[in-house]
Each structure stands twice: as C-alpha cells, then as structure tokens.
C-alpha cells in the first residue's frame, strides 16, 4: 500500500509541448514517456482547445473531473462529448485527437496503458456515508478528486487529490480479490477507481 499525495506527483510537459500534465503514478516507477511503460495515471488542466499527444501502441481512457468538458474529434470515430463526471471515453493512443473546450478550462483524469500487456478499467464512484464495496485488482488505484474518502478495513483516509496505490503487498486486506469498503468521511464525494489486470 502506498498513499500518494499531490506533493509526490510529477508535473510534466505534454509530449506535444501544448501544456502540462500532473503524473500521479507510472509503472514501472520513475519511467519516462520515452520508456516502454506499462501504464500511467495522470490528470491535466486543459486551458485551451488543441490536439492531444499521440502514444502509439497504447490505449487511452479519459474522464472529466472539473469544468464543462470537451468535444473530442477522434480519428475513425464520431465526435465524443466528455461532459459529465463519470463518463469514460476510450481511444487508441496513436489516433489523431483534437479537443475543443465546451465552456472554459477543465480538468481531466486519464490512464494510458499497453493493451497487449494489461487490461484497465476506469470507474467513477459516487460515495456517501455508507460503504461501497470494491474488489482489489492486481494493481488498484483509488483517487479522491475532492476528498475526504475513508478506505476500510485499511484505516486510510484520502484527502483531496490523494491517491492510494494497492497491489504490491500480499497482505490479506490488499491482495487481489480482497474486498474493501470505501465511503465519504462526511456528506457525499466522488472516487475514481482504476483497476489493472495483467494479460
């Protein structure tokens, strides 16, 4: 178990030089985008319309965290509207993609992965005071966009923009297949769940 906080993240320029992305975590740890990385989880503020970087040989999953969203013109697909929290858009990393802001800057959350080596599921959970059950995958990431989120029975509380990474500890409460309960510490709040399985 590794609890990551915003101070642990890496601010990196976009591959195409058009902006910057906050890299939350990457596998293998410390890899650069020039390395053959397995997967990468990040969040970016999109301040202007423009093209996305290309990542040949990878798959991309994207959801909206804040703002009015994006219109995505993806090569080989109909125009996609990334407008609602929890909506996930998937597309090939080598596709030509142009993003148009719907109304002002927004913040997205994305996973880039090697589909020949891993299967990735990206989910948005709306949490309340009652626990929502989740199942631990071989690699699991819990990202609290606004926090605070409680993770039981681990006894962990995630503050705003914290990320809990599970999968490196064979302890029964963290091993693949283990059940966890996640809930808002008070009121309601979202949680982004990333589940990763090797192929």
N, C-alpha and C positions, 0 to 999 in steps of 0.2 A: 504494500500500500504506500502510495506517495501522494501527499497533499501538496498541490502546486498552487502558488499564489501569483497575482499579477507581477510581483517583483521578480518572479522566476522566469517569466516569459521573455522571448526574444523578439524585438522589433526589427523587422527585416524589410528591405525594399522589395516591391513586386518584381518578379522575374522580367517583366517588360518595362520596368522603370516608371510605371504610371502612378505609383502610390506606395503605400506600405501596409504590411500585414503583421499582426501580433501572433507569432508562433507560440502556441500553448505547449505542444509536445510533439515529438517526432520519433519514429522507430526506424533504425537504431538511434539511440540518444546521441545528440550532437551532430547528426548528419547534416550536410548542406543539401541544397536543392540540386547541386551538380552530382551528388552521390546517388546510387541506386537505392533510395529509401523505400521502406515497406509501406508506411503510411505517415500522414502528417495531419495534425489538427490545428486549426488557426481561426482567427477572427480578424476581419478587416473593416475599416471605415471606408465606405465608398463615397467620396466627396464630389465626384464628377462623373458624367457619362463617359464611356470609353470601352476599349477592348479588354478582355481578360487575357492573362498569360496562358500559354499553352504548356501542357505537361504530357508529351507523347508517351503512350504506354500505360497511362494511369486513368483512373476513373475519379470523377468529382461529384461530391454530394454537397448541397448548399441549402441553408435555411436562413431566414430573416430573424435577427434579434431585435433591432430597433429601426424605427423610421417607416416611411410609407412604401418602401420596397423598390423593386427593379423590374424592368421589362428586359427579358433576355432573348436575344436573337441568336439561336444556336444552330450552327451548320447542320443541315439534314433534319431539323425538327421544326415544328410550328413554334411561333413565339410563345414563350413562357412568362407568366406573371408571378413573380415572387413577391407576394403582397401580404400574406397572413402568417403570423407566428405558427410554427409547427408544420408548415408546408415545406416539403423537401423536393428540390429539383436535382435530377441526376443527369450527367452528360459526360461524354468522353473527354479526357484531358487534352487530346490532340485536336478537338473540334475548334473551329473559329467561333468565338462568342463575343458579342457586343452587348454591353449593359447600358440601359437608359434609365436614369433616375425618374421615378414617378413624381415625387414631390420632395425635393431636398435630399440632403445626405442621409445615408442609412448605414447600419452595421450588420454584417453578415457573419455566419459561422460556417466553416467548411471542413470537409475531410477529403484529402487526396490520397488515393491508395493504388496499389498494384493489383489489379483484378486477377492476375494469373497466380497470385500467391495468397491473397486474403479475400474474405467476404466481409463487407461492412454494412451495418445497419445504423441509421441515424434517426433518432426519435426525439420528439418534444413532449414532455410530460407536464401537465398542469397539476401541481400539488396543493393539497390542503392540509388540515391538521391530522387527518387520518392517513396512516401509512399506505403507500402504493408499493406493491411487491415487484421486484425486478430480479432477474436471474443473471448471475455473473457469467460473462463470456470469457474465453481465454485471455482477451485483453478488453477491459471495460473502462470507459471514462465517463465521469459524471461532472458536468459543467453547470455551475449555478450562475446564470446571467445576472440576476439581481439579488439572490440570496435573501435571508439565510435558509439553508436546507440541512436537515438532520438525516444522517445515514446510520441506521441501526441494523444489527447489533454492534457495529464498529464503534459507536460512540463519537462519531465525527460530525462536526458542524461546518458546512461550507459557507463562507461569506461571499459577498457579491464578487463574481468573476473568478472564484476559486475553482479548481479542477481536481478531482480525486481520480487517480490512476490505479487500477487494480489489475492483477494478473501475474505479478512476479513473486507472489507469496503462496505457498501451498497450504497455508493455514485454512482450516475448515470454513471459516467465515468469509474467505476471499477466493477460494478455489473455484474453478469453472463449475457451474451447476449450483453453486451456493445461492441461497435466497437472501436478499437484503430488503429492508423496508426504508423507503425514502419519504419524507414529509416536510412540509413547510414548518419552520420553527414557530411562526405565527402568521395568521392570515393565509393568503394564497401566494404562490410564486411558481415560476416555471423551472424545469430542469431539462437540460439537454443530455441525452443518453447516447453514447457511442459504443456499439458492441462489435467486436472484431474477432473473426474465426479464421484460423489458417486453413488453406485448401490442401 
